[in-house]
């Protein structure tokens, strides 16, 4: 038997740098090199766009997501390369931010 994809997720214009799956909520959350993070259903439907805070550094003013984690309670934590953590609800609302100088892996 050959494995076939359950769904094909579309919407990013640049390469994917991080992703997570929240099976409890049926969500896939992904971040790309030069763009926002996207929330898809497990069936492949694009549900939301998570726009991080705009920076004024660099030509495109985009934060680059490095790590994403989702909770079964409906929160999504995104770590951006400049040391910024953002917490979003799965409805797309930015709930909190925090900056750190520590290197997170």
Secondary structure as UniProt FT lines:
FT   STRAND          16..22
FT   TURN            23..26
FT   STRAND          27..32
FT   TURN            33..34
FT   STRAND          37..41
FT   TURN            42..43
FT   STRAND          46..50
FT   STRAND          65..70
FT   TURN            72..73
FT   STRAND          75..80
FT   TURN            81..82
FT   STRAND          84..89
FT   TURN            90..91
FT   STRAND          94..99
//
